[in-house]
Amino acid sequence: MDINYITIIGLLAGTCTTLSFLPQVIKTIRTKETKDLSMMMYLVLATGIFLWTIYGALIESLPVIAANAISFVLALIILILKIKYG
């Protein structure tokens, strides 16, 4: 897999969108407060991200796989905390 400018753009885009989850994950872990988070939104989001990860694997796209695999883990953490703390 050659890393070219298109791959670099994809990796940068994936980094930005993936990092956008971190403040919510950190806040939720610290405060243990999840009442204002939508369970349905995170279920649909996690499902979509999981499907994007599969898609990335099928087309062998490192940026799609990496960004979505990490985003899926972060969304899953929020879902677990939502279930745990209600």
KOLDREN-135694 format. One record per residue: residue in one letter; x, y, z of N, C-alpha, C, O in turn. Coordinates in pm, whole numbers. Example, Ala and Ser with C-alpha at 12.3 -4.5 7.8 and 13.67 -1.06 7.14 Angstrom:
<pts>
PT,A,1319,-569,780,1230,-450,780,1320,-330,780,1424,-332,846
PT,S,1285,-225,708,1367,-106,714,1290,3,787,1341,114,804
</pts>
This chain:
<pts>
PT,M,85,-117,0,0,0,0,90,124,0,161,148,97
PT,D,87,202,-107,167,323,-117,103,435,-38,-18,456,-43
PT,I,187,508,35,138,626,105,168,746,17,283,783,-2
PT,N,63,805,-36,77,921,-122,-4,1036,-63,-58,1024,47
PT,Y,-14,1146,-134,-83,1263,-80,-231,1235,-55,-288,1294,37
PT,I,-294,1149,-131,-435,1116,-109,-449,1040,23,-542,1066,100
PT,T,-360,947,48,-362,873,174,-334,966,291,-397,955,396
PT,I,-242,1058,274,-209,1154,381,-330,1241,413,-360,1264,530
PT,I,-400,1288,310,-522,1367,333,-625,1283,408,-688,1331,501
PT,G,-640,1158,367,-735,1069,436,-697,1046,581,-784,1046,668
PT,L,-569,1026,606,-524,1006,744,-544,1131,829,-582,1121,945
PT,L,-517,1248,772,-540,1373,845,-688,1395,874,-725,1435,985
PT,A,-773,1368,775,-917,1381,795,-966,1284,902,-1044,1321,989
PT,G,-918,1160,893,-955,1060,992,-909,1097,1133,-980,1074,1230
PT,T,-790,1154,1141,-739,1197,1271,-828,1305,1331,-861,1300,1450
PT,C,-866,1401,1250,-953,1510,1300,-1088,1457,1348,-1132,1490,1458
PT,T,-1152,1374,1267,-1285,1325,1305,-1276,1230,1424,-1366,1228,1509
PT,T,-1171,1151,1431,-1155,1059,1543,-1126,1134,1672,-1182,1102,1777
PT,L,-1039,1233,1665,-1005,1312,1784,-1125,1389,1838,-1128,1424,1955
PT,S,-1223,1415,1753,-1342,1488,1799,-1419,1410,1905,-1495,1470,1981
PT,F,-1402,1280,1912,-1467,1198,2015,-1401,1210,2152,-1467,1194,2254
PT,L,-1273,1239,2154,-1199,1237,2280,-1255,1327,2389,-1266,1282,2503
PT,P,-1291,1453,2361,-1345,1535,2470,-1469,1474,2537,-1484,1482,2659
PT,Q,-1557,1414,2457,-1677,1353,2514,-1642,1230,2597,-1697,1210,2705
PT,V,-1550,1149,2548,-1509,1029,2621,-1443,1070,2754,-1476,1015,2859
PT,I,-1352,1165,2747,-1282,1210,2869,-1381,1269,2969,-1374,1237,3088
PT,K,-1470,1354,2922,-1569,1416,3012,-1659,1309,3075,-1687,1315,3195
PT,T,-1703,1214,2996,-1792,1110,3047,-1721,1023,3149,-1780,985,3251
PT,I,-1596,990,3124,-1519,909,3219,-1501,986,3350,-1515,929,3458
PT,R,-1469,1115,3340,-1443,1196,3460,-1569,1221,3542,-1568,1206,3664
PT,T,-1678,1259,3474,-1800,1299,3546,-1895,1183,3574,-1979,1192,3664
PT,K,-1883,1074,3498,-1975,962,3507,-2119,1006,3483,-2213,946,3534
PT,E,-2135,1112,3406,-2267,1170,3376,-2302,1142,3231,-2232,1186,3140
PT,T,-2411,1068,3209,-2450,1032,3072,-2596,1059,3041,-2643,1024,2933
PT,K,-2669,1121,3134,-2813,1138,3113,-2845,1222,2989,-2951,1202,2929
PT,D,-2760,1313,2951,-2786,1397,2835,-2737,1337,2703,-2751,1399,2598
PT,L,-2679,1218,2708,-2633,1152,2586,-2742,1061,2532,-2807,989,2608
PT,S,-2762,1065,2404,-2865,983,2340,-2812,843,2312,-2718,825,2234
PT,M,-2873,745,2375,-2836,605,2352,-2858,567,2206,-2771,505,2145
PT,M,-2972,604,2151,-3004,569,2012,-2904,631,1915,-2861,565,1820
PT,M,-2866,755,1939,-2770,820,1851,-2638,746,1851,-2579,723,1745
PT,Y,-2589,707,1970,-2462,637,1977,-2472,494,1924,-2374,442,1871
PT,L,-2588,430,1936,-2606,297,1877,-2600,304,1724,-2532,223,1660
PT,V,-2670,400,1668,-2670,416,1522,-2531,458,1474,-2481,407,1374
PT,L,-2469,551,1546,-2334,596,1510,-2234,480,1516,-2156,462,1422
PT,A,-2235,404,1623,-2141,292,1636,-2164,188,1526,-2068,132,1473
PT,T,-2289,163,1492,-2319,69,1383,-2262,120,1251,-2200,45,1177
PT,G,-2285,248,1223,-2233,308,1100,-2082,305,1094,-2024,274,990
PT,I,-2018,338,1206,-1872,337,1211,-1819,196,1190,-1720,176,1120
PT,F,-1884,97,1250,-1844,-43,1232,-1853,-82,1084,-1764,-147,1031
PT,L,-1963,-41,1020,-1979,-72,878,-1875,-1,792,-1826,-58,694
PT,W,-1839,123,827,-1733,194,756,-1600,120,771,-1521,115,677
PT,T,-1576,64,889,-1453,-12,911,-1448,-135,820,-1345,-164,759
PT,I,-1559,-205,811,-1567,-321,721,-1546,-276,577,-1471,-339,502
PT,Y,-1611,-168,539,-1595,-113,403,-1448,-81,376,-1395,-115,271
PT,G,-1384,-15,471,-1242,19,456,-1156,-104,436,-1063,-104,355
PT,A,-1188,-210,510,-1112,-335,494,-1136,-395,355,-1043,-445,292
PT,L,-1258,-389,309,-1291,-446,178,-1222,-373,63,-1181,-434,-36
PT,I,-1208,-241,77,-1141,-165,-29,-993,-142,2,-922,-76,-73
PT,E,-948,-199,114,-808,-190,157,-760,-46,169,-656,-9,115
PT,S,-838,35,240,-804,176,259,-761,200,404,-843,200,495
PT,L,-631,221,423,-577,244,556,-646,361,629,-682,344,745
PT,P,-665,478,566,-731,587,638,-872,551,685,-911,585,797
PT,V,-948,483,602,-1086,446,638,-1084,344,752,-1162,354,846
PT,I,-997,246,742,-989,143,846,-944,203,979,-1010,184,1081
PT,A,-834,276,977,-775,329,1101,-870,425,1172,-896,411,1291
PT,A,-920,523,1099,-1006,624,1161,-1132,561,1218,-1172,593,1330
PT,N,-1193,473,1143,-1319,416,1189,-1301,310,1296,-1387,297,1383
PT,A,-1193,236,1294,-1169,138,1400,-1150,210,1535,-1205,167,1637
PT,I,-1073,317,1534,-1051,393,1657,-1180,463,1700,-1215,462,1818
PT,S,-1251,522,1605,-1377,589,1637,-1478,490,1694,-1554,524,1785
PT,F,-1480,368,1641,-1571,267,1690,-1542,235,1837,-1634,223,1918
PT,V,-1415,221,1870,-1377,193,2009,-1423,307,2100,-1477,283,2208
PT,L,-1401,430,2057,-1441,545,2139,-1593,552,2154,-1643,579,2263
PT,A,-1667,528,2046,-1814,528,2054,-1861,414,2145,-1957,430,2220
PT,L,-1794,301,2137,-1829,187,2222,-1805,219,2370,-1884,180,2455
PT,I,-1697,290,2399,-1671,332,2537,-1785,417,2588,-1833,397,2699
PT,I,-1829,513,2507,-1939,599,2549,-2067,517,2568,-2140,540,2664
PT,L,-2095,423,2479,-2212,338,2494,-2205,256,2624,-2304,245,2696
PT,I,-2091,200,2652,-2074,121,2775,-2097,209,2898,-2165,169,2992
PT,L,-2040,329,2895,-2059,422,3008,-2205,465,3019,-2256,481,3130
PT,K,-2273,483,2906,-2415,518,2907,-2495,407,2973,-2584,434,3054
PT,I,-2465,283,2938,-2535,170,2998,-2504,161,3147,-2593,136,3228
PT,K,-2378,181,3183,-2335,169,3323,-2392,280,3411,-2440,254,3522
PT,Y,-2388,404,3362,-2427,518,3444,-2566,571,3413,-2616,659,3484
PT,G,-2628,519,3308,-2765,557,3272,-2777,699,3235,-2887,745,3203
</pts>
